[in-house]
Amino acid sequence: MIRTLFNLAAAFAVAACASASTQSARDVRDGDPATINRDCKLLGTVNGRSVFGGSEEGRAEGAKLSAREKAAQLGATHIVFLKVDTSGMLNTGYATARAYRCPDK
């Protein structure tokens, strides 16, 4: 039983490391909360999650990348993070953000 749980956890960890971010997720930039509401269109709220293990910083970055990928799927150009939390169960990280589409300047 313990061996099965260990193998399952290892499989999740490998899957998390193997998932590469898309180019469009890398294109979603951080927005300035002070000005983004007047210049850009709010597309919605996105949530990201990182899978087991790693450092606290690594879990936070994984969750933020997951949220950026979801924002990119909505067509966002910018993102404003509302909350990033790494205190979840099983060493997971969570991020909540708002996705925006801003005009080209």
DSSP file (Angstrom, degrees, kcal/mol; ACC not computed):
  #  RESIDUE AA STRUCTURE BP1 BP2  ACC     N-H-->O    O-->H-N    N-H-->O    O-->H-N    TCO  KAPPA ALPHA  PHI   PSI    X-CA   Y-CA   Z-CA
    1    1 A M     >        0   0    0      0, 0.0     4,-2.2     0, 0.0     5,-0.2   0.000 360.0 360.0 360.0 -47.6    0.0    0.0    0.0
    2    2 A I  H  >  +     0   0    0      1,-0.2     4,-2.5     2,-0.2     5,-0.2   0.906 360.0  52.3 -62.5 -41.3    2.8    2.5    0.9
    3    3 A R  H  > S+     0   0    0      1,-0.2     4,-2.6     2,-0.2    -1,-0.2   0.897 108.1  51.1 -62.7 -40.2    4.7    1.6   -2.2
    4    4 A T  H  > S+     0   0    0      2,-0.2     4,-2.3     1,-0.2    -1,-0.2   0.916 111.0  47.8 -63.5 -44.0    1.6    2.2   -4.4
    5    5 A L  H  X S+     0   0    0     -4,-2.2     4,-2.5     2,-0.2    -2,-0.2   0.902 111.7  50.4 -64.3 -40.2    1.1    5.6   -2.8
    6    6 A F  H  X S+     0   0    0     -4,-2.5     4,-2.5     2,-0.2    -2,-0.2   0.931 111.0  48.6 -62.4 -45.0    4.8    6.5   -3.2
    7    7 A N  H  X S+     0   0    0     -4,-2.6     4,-2.1     1,-0.2    -2,-0.2   0.884 111.4  50.2 -62.9 -38.8    4.6    5.5   -6.9
    8    8 A L  H  X S+     0   0    0     -4,-2.3     4,-2.0     2,-0.2    -1,-0.2   0.922 111.4  47.7 -65.6 -44.4    1.5    7.5   -7.4
    9    9 A A  H  X S+     0   0    0     -4,-2.5     4,-2.2     1,-0.2    -2,-0.2   0.899 111.5  51.2 -63.3 -40.4    3.1   10.6   -5.8
   10   10 A A  H  X S+     0   0    0     -4,-2.5     4,-2.3     1,-0.2    -1,-0.2   0.890 107.9  52.5 -63.6 -39.5    6.2   10.1   -7.9
   11   11 A A  H  X S+     0   0    0     -4,-2.1     4,-2.3     1,-0.2    -1,-0.2   0.903 109.6  48.9 -63.8 -41.3    4.1    9.9  -11.1
   12   12 A F  H  X S+     0   0    0     -4,-2.0     4,-2.2     2,-0.2    -1,-0.2   0.908 110.7  50.8 -63.6 -41.4    2.4   13.2  -10.2
   13   13 A A  H  X S+     0   0    0     -4,-2.2     4,-1.9     1,-0.2    -2,-0.2   0.909 111.1  47.5 -64.1 -41.9    5.7   14.9   -9.6
   14   14 A V  H  X S+     0   0    0     -4,-2.3     4,-2.0     1,-0.2    -1,-0.2   0.906 111.0  51.5 -65.4 -41.7    7.1   13.7  -12.9
   15   15 A A  H  X S+     0   0    0     -4,-2.3     4,-1.2     1,-0.2    -2,-0.2   0.884 108.7  51.6 -63.0 -38.3    4.0   14.9  -14.7
   16   16 A A  H  < S+     0   0    0     -4,-2.2    -1,-0.2     1,-0.2     3,-0.2   0.894 112.7  44.8 -66.4 -39.5    4.3   18.3  -13.1
   17   17 A C  H  < S+     0   0    0     -4,-1.9    -1,-0.2     1,-0.2    -2,-0.2   0.815 111.0  54.6 -73.1 -30.1    7.9   18.7  -14.2
   18   18 A A  H  < S+     0   0    0     -4,-2.0     2,-0.6    -5,-0.2    -1,-0.2   0.716  82.7  97.5 -78.7 -21.0    7.2   17.4  -17.7
   19   19 A S     <  -     0   0    0     -4,-1.2     2,-0.3    -3,-0.2    -4,-0.0  -0.580  63.1-157.4 -76.2 116.0    4.5   19.9  -18.5
   20   20 A A        -     0   0    0     -2,-0.6     2,-0.1     1,-0.1    -2,-0.1  -0.648  17.9-113.0 -92.1 147.8    6.0   22.8  -20.4
   21   21 A S        -     0   0    0     -2,-0.3     2,-0.1     1,-0.1    -1,-0.1  -0.473  31.0-117.0 -77.3 151.5    4.5   26.2  -20.6
   22   22 A T     >  -     0   0    0     -2,-0.1     4,-1.4     1,-0.1     3,-0.3  -0.478  21.2-115.1 -83.3 159.0    3.1   27.4  -23.9
   23   23 A Q  H  > S+     0   0    0      1,-0.2     4,-1.1     2,-0.2    -1,-0.1   0.882 116.1  56.8 -61.4 -37.8    4.5   30.4  -25.6
   24   24 A S  H  > S+     0   0    0      1,-0.2     4,-0.6     2,-0.2    -1,-0.2   0.847 102.8  54.2 -66.3 -32.0    1.3   32.3  -25.1
   25   25 A A  H >4 S+     0   0    0     -3,-0.3     3,-0.8     1,-0.2    -1,-0.2   0.874 106.6  52.1 -67.3 -35.4    1.4   31.8  -21.3
   26   26 A R  H 3< S+     0   0    0     -4,-1.4    -1,-0.2     1,-0.2    -2,-0.2   0.735 103.7  59.3 -70.5 -21.4    4.9   33.3  -21.3
   27   27 A D  H 3< S+     0   0    0     -4,-1.1     2,-0.7    -3,-0.2    -1,-0.2   0.638  78.9  99.7 -81.8 -14.6    3.4   36.3  -23.2
   28   28 A V    <<  -     0   0    0     -3,-0.8    50,-0.2    -4,-0.6     2,-0.2  -0.641  64.9-159.5 -76.7 113.3    0.9   37.1  -20.5
   29   29 A R  E     -a   78   0A   0     48,-2.5    50,-2.2    -2,-0.7     2,-0.3  -0.512  22.7 -95.9 -95.2 159.7    2.6   40.0  -18.6
   30   30 A D  E     -a   79   0A   0     48,-0.2     2,-0.2    -2,-0.2    50,-0.2  -0.565  42.9-143.0 -71.3 134.5    2.0   41.3  -15.1
   31   31 A G        -     0   0    0     48,-2.7    50,-0.2    -2,-0.3     3,-0.0  -0.642  15.8-111.1 -98.8 158.3   -0.4   44.2  -15.0
   32   32 A D    >>  -     0   0    0     -2,-0.2     4,-2.4     1,-0.1     3,-1.5  -0.794  21.3-152.0 -87.3 112.5   -0.3   47.3  -12.9
   33   33 A P  T 34 S+     0   0    0      0, 0.0     4,-0.4     0, 0.0    -1,-0.1   0.760  91.2  62.0 -58.1 -24.8   -3.3   47.1  -10.5
   34   34 A A  T 34 S+     0   0    0      1,-0.2     4,-0.1     2,-0.1    -2,-0.0   0.776 121.8  15.5 -73.4 -26.0   -3.5   50.9  -10.3
   35   35 A T  T X> S+     0   0    0     -3,-1.5     4,-1.4     2,-0.1     3,-0.8   0.570  99.7  88.2-123.7 -13.7   -4.2   51.5  -14.0
   36   36 A I  H 3X S+     0   0    0     -4,-2.4     4,-2.0     1,-0.2    -2,-0.1   0.820  83.5  60.1 -65.7 -31.4   -5.2   48.2  -15.6
   37   37 A N  H 34 S+     0   0    0     -4,-0.4    -1,-0.2     1,-0.2     5,-0.1   0.819 109.8  41.3 -67.1 -29.9   -9.0   48.6  -14.8
   38   38 A R  H <4 S+     0   0    0     -3,-0.8    -1,-0.2     1,-0.1    -2,-0.2   0.752 122.8  37.7 -88.9 -23.5   -9.3   51.8  -16.8
   39   39 A D  H  < S+     0   0    0     -4,-1.4     2,-0.3     2,-0.0    -2,-0.2   0.665 113.8  47.7 -99.9 -18.4   -7.1   50.8  -19.8
   40   40 A C  S  < S-     0   0    0     -4,-2.0     2,-0.5    -5,-0.2    62,-0.2  -0.785  75.7-111.4-129.6 163.4   -8.0   47.1  -20.3
   41   41 A K  E     -B  101   0A   0     60,-2.7    60,-2.4    -2,-0.3     2,-0.4  -0.836  30.2-129.0 -97.6 127.1  -10.9   44.7  -20.5
   42   42 A L  E     -B  100   0A   0     -2,-0.5    58,-0.2    58,-0.2     3,-0.1  -0.621  24.6-178.8 -73.7 124.0  -11.5   42.2  -17.7
   43   43 A L  E     -     0   0A   0     56,-3.1     2,-0.3    -2,-0.4    57,-0.2   0.711  51.1 -81.0 -95.8 -25.6  -11.8   38.7  -19.1
   44   44 A G  E     -B   99   0A   0     55,-1.2    55,-3.2     2,-0.0     2,-0.4  -0.880  47.8 -62.7 149.8 178.9  -12.4   36.9  -15.9
   45   45 A T  E     -B   98   0A   0     -2,-0.3     2,-0.3    53,-0.2    53,-0.2  -0.833  44.8-165.9-100.1 136.2  -10.8   35.3  -12.8
   46   46 A V  E     -B   97   0A   0     51,-2.8    51,-2.6    -2,-0.4     2,-0.4  -0.901   6.5-152.7-122.2 151.8   -8.4   32.4  -13.2
   47   47 A N  E     -B   96   0A   0     -2,-0.3     2,-0.3    49,-0.2    49,-0.2  -0.968   9.5-166.6-123.6 139.2   -7.0   29.9  -10.7
   48   48 A G  E     -B   95   0A   0     47,-2.9    47,-2.3    -2,-0.4     2,-0.4  -0.900   1.2-167.5-124.0 156.0   -3.8   28.1  -10.9
   49   49 A R  E     -B   94   0A   0     -2,-0.3     2,-0.3    13,-0.2    45,-0.2  -1.000   9.0-151.9-143.7 138.8   -2.4   25.2   -9.0
   50   50 A S  E     -B   93   0A   0     43,-2.3    43,-0.8    -2,-0.4     2,-0.1  -0.813  24.5-122.6-105.9 154.0    1.0   23.5   -8.6
   51   51 A V        -     0   0    0     -2,-0.3    11,-0.1     1,-0.2    12,-0.1  -0.390  49.9 -44.1 -93.0 171.7    1.4   19.9   -7.8
   52   52 A F  S    S-     0   0    0     -2,-0.1    -1,-0.2    40,-0.1    39,-0.2   0.289  89.8  -3.3 -35.4 145.1    3.3   18.3   -5.0
   53   53 A G        +     0   0    0     37,-0.5     2,-0.0     1,-0.1    -3,-0.0   0.122  64.2 101.8  78.2-175.6    6.7   19.1   -3.6
   54   54 A G  S    S-     0   0    0      4,-0.1    -1,-0.1     5,-0.0     2,-0.0  -0.183  77.8 -40.4  84.2 179.8    9.5   21.5   -4.2
   55   55 A S     >  -     0   0    0      1,-0.1     4,-2.4    -2,-0.0     5,-0.2  -0.256  56.4-108.8 -73.9 165.8   10.4   24.7   -2.5
   56   56 A E  H  > S+     0   0    0      1,-0.2     4,-2.2     2,-0.2     5,-0.2   0.911 122.4  49.5 -61.5 -42.1    7.8   27.2   -1.4
   57   57 A E  H  > S+     0   0    0      1,-0.2     4,-2.6     2,-0.2    -1,-0.2   0.896 110.1  51.2 -64.3 -40.2    9.0   29.5   -4.1
   58   58 A G  H  > S+     0   0    0      2,-0.2     4,-2.3     1,-0.2    -2,-0.2   0.890 109.7  49.1 -64.7 -40.1    8.8   26.8   -6.7
   59   59 A R  H  X S+     0   0    0     -4,-2.4     4,-2.1     2,-0.2    -1,-0.2   0.902 112.0  49.3 -65.7 -40.0    5.2   25.9   -5.7
   60   60 A A  H  X S+     0   0    0     -4,-2.2     4,-2.3     2,-0.2    -2,-0.2   0.928 112.4  47.1 -64.4 -45.2    4.3   29.6   -5.9
   61   61 A E  H  X S+     0   0    0     -4,-2.6     4,-2.4     1,-0.2    -2,-0.2   0.886 111.1  52.1 -65.0 -38.5    5.8   30.0   -9.4
   62   62 A G  H  X S+     0   0    0     -4,-2.3     4,-2.1     2,-0.2   -13,-0.2   0.903 110.6  47.6 -63.1 -41.3    4.2   26.8  -10.6
   63   63 A A  H  X S+     0   0    0     -4,-2.1     4,-2.0     2,-0.2    32,-0.2   0.892 112.3  49.6 -66.6 -39.7    0.8   28.0   -9.4
   64   64 A K  H  X S+     0   0    0     -4,-2.3     4,-2.4     2,-0.2    -2,-0.2   0.889 110.0  50.7 -67.0 -38.5    1.3   31.4  -11.1
   65   65 A L  H  X S+     0   0    0     -4,-2.4     4,-2.3     2,-0.2    -2,-0.2   0.902 108.6  52.3 -64.7 -40.3    2.4   29.7  -14.4
   66   66 A S  H  X S+     0   0    0     -4,-2.1     4,-1.8     1,-0.2    -2,-0.2   0.906 110.4  47.9 -61.0 -42.0   -0.8   27.6  -14.3
   67   67 A A  H  X S+     0   0    0     -4,-2.0     4,-2.3     1,-0.2    -2,-0.2   0.892 109.5  53.4 -66.1 -39.2   -2.9   30.7  -13.8
   68   68 A R  H  X S+     0   0    0     -4,-2.4     4,-2.6     1,-0.2    -2,-0.2   0.893 106.6  52.8 -61.9 -39.5   -1.0   32.4  -16.7
   69   69 A E  H  X S+     0   0    0     -4,-2.3     4,-1.7     2,-0.2    -1,-0.2   0.908 110.4  46.8 -62.7 -41.5   -1.8   29.4  -19.0
   70   70 A K  H  X S+     0   0    0     -4,-1.8     4,-1.0     2,-0.2    -1,-0.2   0.880 111.7  51.2 -67.8 -37.3   -5.5   29.7  -18.2
   71   71 A A  H ><>S+     0   0    0     -4,-2.3     5,-2.4     1,-0.2     3,-0.6   0.906 107.8  53.0 -64.6 -41.1   -5.4   33.5  -18.7
   72   72 A A  H ><5S+     0   0    0     -4,-2.6     3,-1.3     1,-0.2    -1,-0.2   0.877 103.2  57.4 -62.1 -37.4   -3.7   32.9  -22.1
   73   73 A Q  H 3<5S+     0   0    0     -4,-1.7    -1,-0.2     1,-0.3    -2,-0.2   0.797 104.8  52.0 -63.5 -27.7   -6.5   30.5  -23.1
   74   74 A L  T <<5S-     0   0    0     -4,-1.0    -1,-0.3    -3,-0.6    -2,-0.2   0.568 124.3-105.9 -81.8  -9.4   -9.0   33.4  -22.4
   75   75 A G  T < 5 +     0   0    0     -3,-1.3    -3,-0.2    -4,-0.5    -2,-0.1   0.680  63.0 164.2  92.1  20.4   -6.9   35.6  -24.8
   76   76 A A      < -     0   0    0     -5,-2.4    25,-0.3     1,-0.1    -1,-0.2  -0.366  30.5-173.6 -74.2 149.8   -5.4   37.7  -22.0
   77   77 A T  S    S+     0   0    0     23,-2.7   -48,-2.5     1,-0.2     2,-0.3   0.574  74.9  30.0-108.2 -22.5   -2.4   39.9  -22.5
   78   78 A H  E     -aC  29 100A   0     22,-2.2    22,-2.6   -50,-0.2     2,-0.3  -0.933  62.4-161.6-138.3 158.9   -2.0   40.8  -18.8
   79   79 A I  E     -aC  30  99A   0    -50,-2.2   -48,-2.7    -2,-0.3     2,-0.5  -0.996   6.4-159.4-142.0 144.1   -2.6   39.3  -15.4
   80   80 A V  E     - C   0  98A   0     18,-2.2    18,-2.6    -2,-0.3     2,-0.4  -0.980  21.1-138.9-124.7 117.0   -3.0   40.7  -11.9
   81   81 A F  E     - C   0  97A   0     -2,-0.5    16,-0.3    16,-0.2     3,-0.1  -0.597  20.2-179.5 -79.4 130.8   -2.5   38.2   -9.0
   82   82 A L  E     +     0   0A   0     14,-3.1     2,-0.3    -2,-0.4    15,-0.2   0.789  69.6   1.3 -94.5 -36.6   -4.9   38.5   -6.1
   83   83 A K  E     - C   0  96A   0     13,-1.9    13,-2.9     2,-0.0     2,-0.4  -0.973  51.0-172.0-156.9 136.5   -3.5   35.7   -4.0
   84   84 A V  E     + C   0  95A   0     -2,-0.3     2,-0.4    11,-0.2    11,-0.2  -0.991  18.3 179.7-129.8 123.8   -0.7   33.2   -4.0
   85   85 A D  E     + C   0  94A   0      9,-3.1     9,-3.1    -2,-0.4     3,-0.2  -0.985  22.7 175.0-132.0 131.7   -0.8   30.5   -1.3
   86   86 A T        +     0   0    0     -2,-0.4    -1,-0.1     7,-0.2   -27,-0.1   0.134  62.9  92.7-117.6  18.8    1.6   27.6   -0.7
   87   87 A S        +     0   0    0      7,-0.1     6,-0.1     4,-0.1    -1,-0.1   0.213  59.0 123.3 -97.3  15.8    0.1   26.4    2.6
   88   88 A G  S >  S-     0   0    0      4,-0.9     3,-0.8    -3,-0.2     4,-0.2  -0.134  71.3 -78.1 -72.4 170.8   -2.2   23.9    1.0
   89   89 A M  G >  S+     0   0    0      1,-0.2     3,-0.7     2,-0.2    -1,-0.2  -0.326 111.6  18.3 -66.0 149.9   -2.3   20.2    1.7
   90   90 A L  G 3  S-     0   0    0      1,-0.2   -37,-0.5    -3,-0.1    -1,-0.2   0.785 128.2 -69.7  60.9  32.3    0.3   17.9    0.2
   91   91 A N  G <  S+     0   0    0     -3,-0.8     2,-0.2   -39,-0.2    -1,-0.2   0.889  90.0 151.3  56.2  44.7    2.7   20.8   -0.5
   92   92 A T    <   -     0   0    0     -3,-0.7    -4,-0.9    -4,-0.2     2,-0.3  -0.661  35.5-141.2-101.1 161.9    0.6   22.3   -3.3
   93   93 A G  E     -B   50   0A   0    -43,-0.8   -43,-2.3    -2,-0.2     2,-0.4  -0.928  11.6-163.0-121.7 149.4    0.5   25.9   -4.3
   94   94 A Y  E     -BC  49  85A   0     -9,-3.1    -9,-3.1    -2,-0.3     2,-0.4  -0.979   4.2-172.6-132.3 143.8   -2.6   28.0   -5.4
   95   95 A A  E     -BC  48  84A   0    -47,-2.3   -47,-2.9    -2,-0.4     2,-0.4  -1.000   5.7-165.8-137.0 138.4   -2.9   31.3   -7.2
   96   96 A T  E     +BC  47  83A   0    -13,-2.9   -14,-3.1    -2,-0.4   -13,-1.9  -0.987  23.2 158.3-122.1 133.3   -5.9   33.4   -8.0
   97   97 A A  E     -BC  46  81A   0    -51,-2.6   -51,-2.8    -2,-0.4     2,-0.5  -0.957  38.7-117.9-149.2 163.6   -5.7   36.2  -10.5
   98   98 A R  E     -BC  45  80A   0    -18,-2.6   -18,-2.2    -2,-0.3     2,-0.4  -0.916  27.3-143.9-106.3 135.3   -7.7   38.4  -12.9
   99   99 A A  E     -BC  44  79A   0    -55,-3.2   -56,-3.1    -2,-0.5   -55,-1.2  -0.832  20.6-176.2-102.3 135.5   -7.0   38.1  -16.6
  100  100 A Y  E     -BC  42  78A   0    -22,-2.6   -23,-2.7    -2,-0.4   -22,-2.2  -0.935  23.6-144.2-130.7 150.3   -7.2   41.2  -18.8
  101  101 A R  E     -B   41   0A   0    -60,-2.4   -60,-2.7    -2,-0.3   -25,-0.1  -0.978  26.3-169.9-112.4 120.0   -6.9   42.0  -22.5
  102  102 A C        -     0   0    0     -2,-0.5   -62,-0.2   -62,-0.2     3,-0.1  -0.829  24.8-107.1-110.4 147.0   -5.1   45.3  -23.0
  103  103 A P        -     0   0    0      0, 0.0     2,-0.1     0, 0.0    -1,-0.0  -0.348  41.4 -99.5 -68.5 152.2   -4.8   47.3  -26.3
  104  104 A D              0   0    0      1,-0.1     0, 0.0    -2,-0.0     0, 0.0  -0.452 360.0 360.0 -67.8 142.9   -1.4   47.4  -28.0
  105  105 A K              0   0    0     -2,-0.1    -1,-0.1    -3,-0.1     0, 0.0   0.377 360.0 360.0-116.8 360.0    0.5   50.5  -27.4
